[in-house]
Amino acid sequence: MLLVLDVGNTQTSFGVFKAEKLVQHWRAETQISKTVDEYASFLFPLMNHAGLDPLGCEGIAICSVVPPVEETFTRFCRHYLKQEPFRLSANSKLGFTLRVDTPGEVGADRLANTAYAVQKLSLPAIVVDLGTATTFDVITQDKVYQGGIILPGVRMGAESLSSKTSLLPLIDVKFPPSVIGKNTTTCIQSGVLFGYCDAIDGLLDRLQKELNSHCDIALTGGLSSLFHSKLRAKTKLLPDLTLEGTAMLYQLNRA
């Protein structure tokens, strides 16, 4: 049994793998202030309810973009699970080449996404991760991570619009019934949501033109299911892609 932790800026995903298959999955809000004991009080009852022994883990893998929380989880693994976790970084064995200016700056989540693409997608491929930020990762036919794109996430855009204006409200992140808004809320929803659709489609077009190749495209991240059916581009919806990519890299490094 392998426990995988994907620590994002907004949410943390916990996945349990058996025989390389994801069998349980939970999410929690990422909070820097949480203690080792609080994570134990959250995770242990969930695992017990699922019939899983927390001390029965053969390994633990952490994919994190929040260093303080990564350190807390590391202490949690040492204290409660009696194991040293595998912590994914650019120094890990990856199974692909990083062709970027500063490899150490590539986030662990983007490494996991690329690992999944190399093993499971048809190359060349693009992984679009719709989380706190929206990222595009480009992987070529010869298993080279070429870099990608980062833009503010959907919720970040909506929150910024509300916080920087006096009269515009904070909206629910959902698509309005039509592109033409009939009130302030639906006008903002249309601008943010349909605007992001066109941004994603447009950037995918630009990336594929630059590569001079059609790409296998996967969507992942907390908002991926919201956008999947709204895009013009043909994409695969894989919400657990980062967890699965982290599990793959754990196996590669253990070997």
FIDRENLO-964608 format. One record per residue (C-alpha): residue number from 1; x, y, z; residue in three letters. Coordinates in Angstrom, 1 decimal, always signed. Each point is the difference from the previous one (the first is absolute). Layout:
// FIDRENLO-964608
{r NUM, {X, Y, Z}, 'ALA'}
...
***
This chain:
// FIDRENLO-964608
{r 1, {+0.0, +0.0, +0.0}, 'MET'}
{r 2, {+1.4, +3.4, -1.1}, 'LEU'}
{r 3, {-1.2, +3.3, +1.5}, 'LEU'}
{r 4, {+0.4, +3.0, -2.3}, 'VAL'}
{r 5, {-0.4, +3.6, +1.1}, 'LEU'}
{r 6, {-0.5, +2.7, -2.6}, 'ASP'}
{r 7, {+0.4, +3.4, +1.8}, 'VAL'}
{r 8, {-1.4, +2.9, -2.0}, 'GLY'}
{r 9, {-0.4, +3.6, +1.0}, 'ASN'}
{r 10, {-3.7, -0.3, +0.5}, 'THR'}
{r 11, {-0.7, -3.7, +0.6}, 'GLN'}
{r 12, {+2.0, -3.1, +1.0}, 'THR'}
{r 13, {-1.0, -3.4, -1.5}, 'SER'}
{r 14, {+0.7, -3.3, +1.7}, 'PHE'}
{r 15, {+0.0, -3.1, -2.1}, 'GLY'}
{r 16, {+0.5, -3.7, +1.0}, 'VAL'}
{r 17, {+1.3, -2.3, -2.7}, 'PHE'}
{r 18, {-0.1, -3.8, +0.0}, 'LYS'}
{r 19, {+1.8, -1.9, -2.8}, 'ALA'}
{r 20, {+0.5, +3.4, -1.7}, 'GLU'}
{r 21, {-3.7, +0.7, -0.1}, 'LYS'}
{r 22, {-1.6, +2.9, +1.8}, 'LEU'}
{r 23, {-2.5, -1.5, +2.5}, 'VAL'}
{r 24, {-0.8, +2.9, +2.3}, 'GLN'}
{r 25, {+0.2, +3.8, -0.4}, 'HIS'}
{r 26, {-0.7, +2.9, +2.4}, 'TRP'}
{r 27, {+0.4, +3.7, -0.1}, 'ARG'}
{r 28, {+0.6, +2.7, +2.7}, 'ALA'}
{r 29, {+0.7, +3.7, +0.0}, 'GLU'}
{r 30, {+3.7, +0.8, +0.1}, 'THR'}
{r 31, {+0.8, +1.8, +3.2}, 'GLN'}
{r 32, {+3.5, +1.0, +0.9}, 'ILE'}
{r 33, {-1.0, +0.3, +3.7}, 'SER'}
{r 34, {-1.2, -3.6, +0.4}, 'LYS'}
{r 35, {+2.1, -2.2, +2.2}, 'THR'}
{r 36, {+1.3, -3.5, -0.3}, 'VAL'}
{r 37, {-2.7, -1.1, +2.5}, 'ASP'}
{r 38, {-2.8, +1.6, -1.9}, 'GLU'}
{r 39, {+1.0, -1.8, -3.2}, 'TYR'}
{r 40, {+0.0, -3.3, +2.0}, 'ALA'}
{r 41, {-3.5, +0.8, +1.4}, 'SER'}
{r 42, {-1.2, +0.7, -3.6}, 'PHE'}
{r 43, {+1.6, -2.9, -1.9}, 'LEU'}
{r 44, {-0.1, -2.9, +2.4}, 'PHE'}
{r 45, {-3.8, -0.1, +0.4}, 'PRO'}
{r 46, {-0.5, +0.2, -3.7}, 'LEU'}
{r 47, {+2.4, -2.9, -0.6}, 'MET'}
{r 48, {-1.5, -2.1, +2.8}, 'ASN'}
{r 49, {-3.5, +0.6, -1.4}, 'HIS'}
{r 50, {+1.2, -1.3, -3.4}, 'ALA'}
{r 51, {+1.4, -3.1, +1.6}, 'GLY'}
{r 52, {+3.6, +1.1, -0.4}, 'LEU'}
{r 53, {+2.7, -0.3, +2.6}, 'ASP'}
{r 54, {+2.0, +3.3, +0.1}, 'PRO'}
{r 55, {+3.0, -1.9, +1.3}, 'LEU'}
{r 56, {-0.2, -2.4, -2.9}, 'GLY'}
{r 57, {+1.4, +2.4, -2.6}, 'CYS'}
{r 58, {+3.0, -1.5, -1.8}, 'GLU'}
{r 59, {+0.9, +3.5, -1.2}, 'GLY'}
{r 60, {-1.0, +3.7, +0.1}, 'ILE'}
{r 61, {+0.6, +2.5, -2.8}, 'ALA'}
{r 62, {-0.4, +3.8, +0.3}, 'ILE'}
{r 63, {-0.5, +2.3, -3.0}, 'CYS'}
{r 64, {-0.1, +3.5, +1.4}, 'SER'}
{r 65, {+0.1, +3.6, -1.1}, 'VAL'}
{r 66, {-0.4, +1.4, +3.5}, 'VAL'}
{r 67, {+3.3, -0.5, +1.9}, 'PRO'}
{r 68, {-1.2, +0.7, +3.5}, 'PRO'}
{r 69, {-2.8, -2.6, -0.4}, 'VAL'}
{r 70, {+2.4, -2.5, -1.5}, 'GLU'}
{r 71, {+2.1, +0.3, +3.1}, 'GLU'}
{r 72, {-3.0, -0.6, +2.2}, 'THR'}
{r 73, {-1.0, -3.0, -2.0}, 'PHE'}
{r 74, {+3.5, -1.4, +0.2}, 'THR'}
{r 75, {+0.0, +0.2, +3.8}, 'ARG'}
{r 76, {-3.5, -1.6, +0.0}, 'PHE'}
{r 77, {+1.4, -2.9, -2.0}, 'CYS'}
{r 78, {+2.9, -0.4, +2.3}, 'ARG'}
{r 79, {-1.9, +0.3, +3.2}, 'HIS'}
{r 80, {-3.3, -1.8, -0.8}, 'TYR'}
{r 81, {+0.8, -2.3, -2.9}, 'LEU'}
{r 82, {+3.6, -0.8, +1.0}, 'LYS'}
{r 83, {+1.3, +0.5, -3.5}, 'GLN'}
{r 84, {+2.1, +2.5, -1.9}, 'GLU'}
{r 85, {-2.1, +1.2, -3.0}, 'PRO'}
{r 86, {+1.2, +0.3, -3.6}, 'PHE'}
{r 87, {-0.1, +3.7, -0.8}, 'ARG'}
{r 88, {-0.2, +0.8, -3.7}, 'LEU'}
{r 89, {+2.3, +2.6, -1.4}, 'SER'}
{r 90, {+2.1, +0.7, -3.1}, 'ALA'}
{r 91, {+2.8, -2.0, +1.5}, 'ASN'}
{r 92, {-2.1, -3.2, +0.0}, 'SER'}
{r 93, {+0.3, -2.6, -2.7}, 'LYS'}
{r 94, {-2.6, +1.1, -2.5}, 'LEU'}
{r 95, {+0.1, -2.1, -3.1}, 'GLY'}
{r 96, {+0.0, +3.1, -2.2}, 'PHE'}
{r 97, {+2.3, +2.9, -0.8}, 'THR'}
{r 98, {-0.6, +3.6, +1.3}, 'LEU'}
{r 99, {+0.9, +2.4, -2.8}, 'ARG'}
{r 100, {-0.6, +3.3, +1.9}, 'VAL'}
{r 101, {+2.3, +2.8, +1.2}, 'ASP'}
{r 102, {-0.3, -0.9, +3.7}, 'THR'}
{r 103, {-1.1, -3.6, +0.6}, 'PRO'}
{r 104, {-0.1, +0.6, +3.8}, 'GLY'}
{r 105, {-2.8, +2.4, -0.4}, 'GLU'}
{r 106, {-2.4, -2.5, -1.7}, 'VAL'}
{r 107, {-2.8, -0.7, +2.6}, 'GLY'}
{r 108, {-0.4, -3.5, +1.3}, 'ALA'}
{r 109, {-3.6, -0.1, -1.4}, 'ASP'}
{r 110, {+1.3, +0.7, -3.5}, 'ARG'}
{r 111, {+2.6, -2.7, +0.3}, 'LEU'}
{r 112, {-2.8, -2.5, +1.1}, 'ALA'}
{r 113, {-2.2, +1.2, -2.9}, 'ASN'}
{r 114, {+2.9, -0.5, -2.5}, 'THR'}
{r 115, {+0.7, -3.5, +1.4}, 'ALA'}
{r 116, {-3.6, -1.0, -0.6}, 'TYR'}
{r 117, {+0.1, +1.4, -3.5}, 'ALA'}
{r 118, {+3.2, -1.9, -0.8}, 'VAL'}
{r 119, {-1.5, -3.3, +1.1}, 'GLN'}
{r 120, {-3.7, +0.3, -0.8}, 'LYS'}
{r 121, {-0.6, +2.6, -2.7}, 'LEU'}
{r 122, {+0.9, +0.0, -3.7}, 'SER'}
{r 123, {+3.0, +2.3, -0.5}, 'LEU'}
{r 124, {+0.3, +2.8, -0.8}, 'PRO'}
{r 125, {-2.4, +1.0, +2.8}, 'ALA'}
{r 126, {-1.2, +3.0, +2.0}, 'ILE'}
{r 127, {-1.3, -0.2, +3.5}, 'VAL'}
{r 128, {-2.2, +2.9, +1.1}, 'VAL'}
{r 129, {-0.3, +0.2, +3.8}, 'ASP'}
{r 130, {-2.9, +2.3, +1.2}, 'LEU'}
{r 131, {+0.7, +0.7, +3.7}, 'GLY'}
{r 132, {+1.0, +3.1, +1.9}, 'THR'}
{r 133, {+2.0, +0.9, -3.1}, 'ALA'}
{r 134, {-0.7, -1.4, -3.4}, 'THR'}
{r 135, {+3.1, -1.7, -1.5}, 'THR'}
{r 136, {+0.8, -1.6, -3.4}, 'PHE'}
{r 137, {+2.8, -2.6, -0.1}, 'ASP'}
{r 138, {+1.4, -0.9, -3.4}, 'VAL'}
{r 139, {+1.6, -3.4, -0.6}, 'ILE'}
{r 140, {+1.6, -1.0, -3.3}, 'THR'}
{r 141, {+0.1, -3.2, -1.9}, 'GLN'}
{r 142, {+3.4, -0.9, +1.4}, 'ASP'}
{r 143, {-1.0, +0.4, +3.6}, 'LYS'}
{r 144, {+1.3, +3.5, +0.5}, 'VAL'}
{r 145, {-1.8, +2.5, +2.3}, 'TYR'}
{r 146, {+0.3, +3.2, -2.0}, 'GLN'}
{r 147, {-1.6, +2.4, +2.5}, 'GLY'}
{r 148, {-3.4, +1.5, -0.3}, 'GLY'}
{r 149, {-2.3, +2.8, +1.1}, 'ILE'}
{r 150, {-1.2, +1.4, +3.4}, 'ILE'}
{r 151, {-3.0, +2.3, +0.3}, 'LEU'}
{r 152, {-2.1, +1.1, +3.0}, 'PRO'}
{r 153, {-2.6, -2.6, +1.0}, 'GLY'}
{r 154, {-3.7, +0.5, -0.6}, 'VAL'}
{r 155, {-0.9, +0.7, +3.6}, 'ARG'}
{r 156, {+3.0, +2.4, +0.3}, 'MET'}
{r 157, {-1.3, +2.0, -2.9}, 'GLY'}
{r 158, {-3.5, +0.2, +1.5}, 'ALA'}
{r 159, {+1.3, +1.0, +3.4}, 'GLU'}
{r 160, {+2.3, +2.6, -1.4}, 'SER'}
{r 161, {-2.8, +1.6, -2.0}, 'LEU'}
{r 162, {-2.2, +0.2, +3.2}, 'SER'}
{r 163, {+2.8, +1.2, +2.3}, 'SER'}
{r 164, {+1.3, +2.7, -2.3}, 'LYS'}
{r 165, {-3.5, +1.6, -0.7}, 'THR'}
{r 166, {-2.5, +1.6, +2.2}, 'SER'}
{r 167, {-3.3, -1.2, -1.5}, 'LEU'}
{r 168, {+0.8, -3.4, -1.6}, 'LEU'}
{r 169, {-0.9, -3.0, +2.1}, 'PRO'}
{r 170, {+1.9, -3.2, +0.6}, 'LEU'}
{r 171, {-1.7, -2.6, -2.3}, 'ILE'}
{r 172, {-0.6, -3.7, +0.2}, 'ASP'}
{r 173, {+2.3, -1.7, -2.4}, 'VAL'}
{r 174, {-2.5, -1.5, -2.4}, 'LYS'}
{r 175, {-1.1, +0.6, -3.6}, 'PHE'}
{r 176, {-2.9, +2.4, -0.6}, 'PRO'}
{r 177, {-2.8, -1.1, -2.2}, 'PRO'}
{r 178, {+1.2, +2.2, -2.9}, 'SER'}
{r 179, {+3.0, +1.9, -1.1}, 'VAL'}
{r 180, {-1.9, +3.3, +0.1}, 'ILE'}
{r 181, {-0.4, +0.8, +3.7}, 'GLY'}
{r 182, {-3.3, +1.4, +1.2}, 'LYS'}
{r 183, {+1.2, +1.3, +3.4}, 'ASN'}
{r 184, {+3.3, +0.8, +1.7}, 'THR'}
{r 185, {+0.5, -3.5, +1.2}, 'THR'}
{r 186, {-0.6, -1.8, -3.3}, 'THR'}
{r 187, {+2.0, +2.7, -1.8}, 'CYS'}
{r 188, {+3.0, -0.9, +2.2}, 'ILE'}
{r 189, {-0.6, -3.7, -0.2}, 'GLN'}
{r 190, {+0.0, +0.2, -3.8}, 'SER'}
{r 191, {+3.1, +2.1, -0.2}, 'GLY'}
{r 192, {+2.0, -2.2, +2.4}, 'VAL'}
{r 193, {-1.3, -3.5, -0.9}, 'LEU'}
{r 194, {-0.4, +0.4, -3.8}, 'PHE'}
{r 195, {+3.0, +2.2, -0.1}, 'GLY'}
{r 196, {+2.1, -2.8, +1.5}, 'TYR'}
{r 197, {-1.4, -2.5, -2.5}, 'CYS'}
{r 198, {+1.2, +2.2, -2.8}, 'ASP'}
{r 199, {+3.3, +0.6, +1.7}, 'ALA'}
{r 200, {+0.6, -3.8, +0.4}, 'ILE'}
{r 201, {-1.1, -0.8, -3.5}, 'ASP'}
{r 202, {+2.1, +2.8, -1.4}, 'GLY'}
{r 203, {+3.1, -1.0, +1.9}, 'LEU'}
{r 204, {-0.4, -3.6, -1.0}, 'LEU'}
{r 205, {-0.2, +1.1, -3.7}, 'ASP'}
{r 206, {+3.2, +2.1, +0.4}, 'ARG'}
{r 207, {+1.9, -2.8, +1.7}, 'LEU'}
{r 208, {-0.9, -2.6, -2.6}, 'GLN'}
{r 209, {+0.9, +2.5, -2.8}, 'LYS'}
{r 210, {+3.4, +0.6, +1.7}, 'GLU'}
{r 211, {+0.6, -3.7, +0.3}, 'LEU'}
{r 212, {-1.3, -0.5, -3.6}, 'ASN'}
{r 213, {-1.9, -3.1, +1.3}, 'SER'}
{r 214, {-3.4, -1.1, +1.2}, 'HIS'}
{r 215, {+0.2, -0.8, +3.7}, 'CYS'}
{r 216, {-1.7, -2.4, +2.4}, 'ASP'}
{r 217, {-1.6, +2.4, +2.5}, 'ILE'}
{r 218, {-1.0, -0.8, +3.6}, 'ALA'}
{r 219, {-1.9, +2.1, +2.5}, 'LEU'}
{r 220, {+0.6, -0.4, +3.8}, 'THR'}
{r 221, {-0.4, +2.1, +3.1}, 'GLY'}
{r 222, {-2.9, +1.0, +2.2}, 'GLY'}
{r 223, {-1.8, +2.0, -2.8}, 'LEU'}
{r 224, {+0.7, -2.4, -2.9}, 'SER'}
{r 225, {-3.5, -1.6, +0.0}, 'SER'}
{r 226, {-1.6, +3.5, -0.1}, 'LEU'}
{r 227, {+1.8, +0.9, -3.3}, 'PHE'}
{r 228, {+0.3, -3.4, -1.7}, 'HIS'}
{r 229, {-3.2, +0.2, -2.0}, 'SER'}
{r 230, {+0.3, +3.7, -0.7}, 'LYS'}
{r 231, {+3.2, +0.0, -1.9}, 'LEU'}
{r 232, {+0.3, -0.3, -3.8}, 'ARG'}
{r 233, {+3.2, -2.1, +0.3}, 'ALA'}
{r 234, {-0.4, -3.7, +0.3}, 'LYS'}
{r 235, {+1.3, -0.9, +3.5}, 'THR'}
{r 236, {+0.1, -2.9, +2.5}, 'LYS'}
{r 237, {-1.4, +0.7, +3.4}, 'LEU'}
{r 238, {+2.4, -1.6, +2.6}, 'LEU'}
{r 239, {-0.6, +1.6, +3.4}, 'PRO'}
{r 240, {+2.3, -2.4, +1.9}, 'ASP'}
{r 241, {+2.9, +0.4, -2.5}, 'LEU'}
{r 242, {+2.4, +1.7, +2.5}, 'THR'}
{r 243, {-0.5, -2.6, +2.7}, 'LEU'}
{r 244, {+0.6, -2.8, -2.6}, 'GLU'}
{r 245, {+3.1, +1.7, -1.4}, 'GLY'}
{r 246, {+1.4, +0.3, +3.5}, 'THR'}
{r 247, {-0.7, -3.7, +0.6}, 'ALA'}
{r 248, {+1.9, -0.8, -3.2}, 'MET'}
{r 249, {+3.0, +2.0, +1.0}, 'LEU'}
{r 250, {+0.0, -1.6, +3.4}, 'TYR'}
{r 251, {+0.2, -3.4, -1.6}, 'GLN'}
{r 252, {+2.7, +1.2, -2.4}, 'LEU'}
{r 253, {+2.2, +1.4, +2.9}, 'ASN'}
{r 254, {-0.6, -3.0, +2.3}, 'ARG'}
{r 255, {+1.2, -2.3, -2.8}, 'ALA'}
***
